[in-house]
């Protein structure tokens, strides 16, 4: 039996005006507004009764925003694995959400979320998810997808569960994606979050299970995401082109530097002199063991030396 690789910790969640409680009405979200930053725990989007979530909610670093147009607003929580700002405060964006109910008690709705920069109509983020196979997967215009050959992952009393890759075509380009794999296609970077199928057997009692194929895809503007972003320390060390970034964090008594982020190899090299930085969100200090600091941190020069603070080794 082959155990499936975990889904990447990448997701999007929306809640607020135009997002009703599931089953109580259709979603009507098409808002152009200004971006405001919310505290990372202010929305707790995935726990709200009227929210919709796409992707895996486990693990990772999320960023919460409010998109406001006069009295209308929605909460938008994003996680790509990156600590860089995923949206800019004051930026004007257009957010649309479409919902196509599955009509089945045990199957999720087909959802698609689009976030575009209003200034040039540039697609920033696209999340799509369905339990009804590729026929119902919503992709941007000129994009199509095809299933790779299924791989049997495991069987159980109800039947068999398969996972498979996806061939994504956009314009004149085509990329083959495995789950958790990021690849560039045109002006976008594509990530396959899930492509799993449950086939029920002829025996067994499975009142809480329905045959389905869940497909979930995320697309990003290429400058907003890296293949290293959502990797943990172990996976980062074993991935070509990725580099672990560690730091001595203020207040941490562990003598070993703490893993902070996984970045592209040529963006942050090891150095002989520590680099002091401050966290953009928490304002905590850390001394990095690299010549630069990852997204989400700002170089703070001598701040780590003040009064012996700042986590210096």
FENDANOR-V824075 format. One record per run of one state. SS is the DSSP state (H for helix, E for strand, L for the rest). FROM is the first residue (numbers start at 1). TO is the last residue. If there is no record, write none. Layout:
ss = (SS | SS)
from = (FROM | FROM)
to = (TO | TO)
This chain:
ss = (L | E | L | E | L | H | L | E | L | E | L | E | L | E | L | E | L | E | L | E | L | H | L | E | L | E | L | E | L | E | L | E | L | E | L | E | L | E | L | E | H | L | H | L | E | L | E | H | L | E | L | E | L | E | L | H | L)
from = (1 | 11 | 17 | 29 | 39 | 45 | 48 | 52 | 56 | 63 | 70 | 72 | 80 | 92 | 101 | 110 | 118 | 122 | 131 | 132 | 133 | 134 | 137 | 143 | 148 | 151 | 157 | 159 | 164 | 166 | 171 | 173 | 178 | 179 | 180 | 182 | 186 | 188 | 201 | 212 | 222 | 225 | 233 | 238 | 242 | 250 | 258 | 265 | 268 | 270 | 280 | 285 | 291 | 297 | 300 | 301 | 309)
to = (10 | 16 | 28 | 38 | 44 | 47 | 51 | 55 | 62 | 69 | 71 | 79 | 91 | 100 | 109 | 117 | 121 | 130 | 131 | 132 | 133 | 136 | 142 | 147 | 150 | 156 | 158 | 163 | 165 | 170 | 172 | 177 | 178 | 179 | 181 | 185 | 187 | 200 | 211 | 221 | 224 | 232 | 237 | 241 | 249 | 257 | 264 | 267 | 269 | 279 | 284 | 290 | 296 | 299 | 300 | 308 | 313)
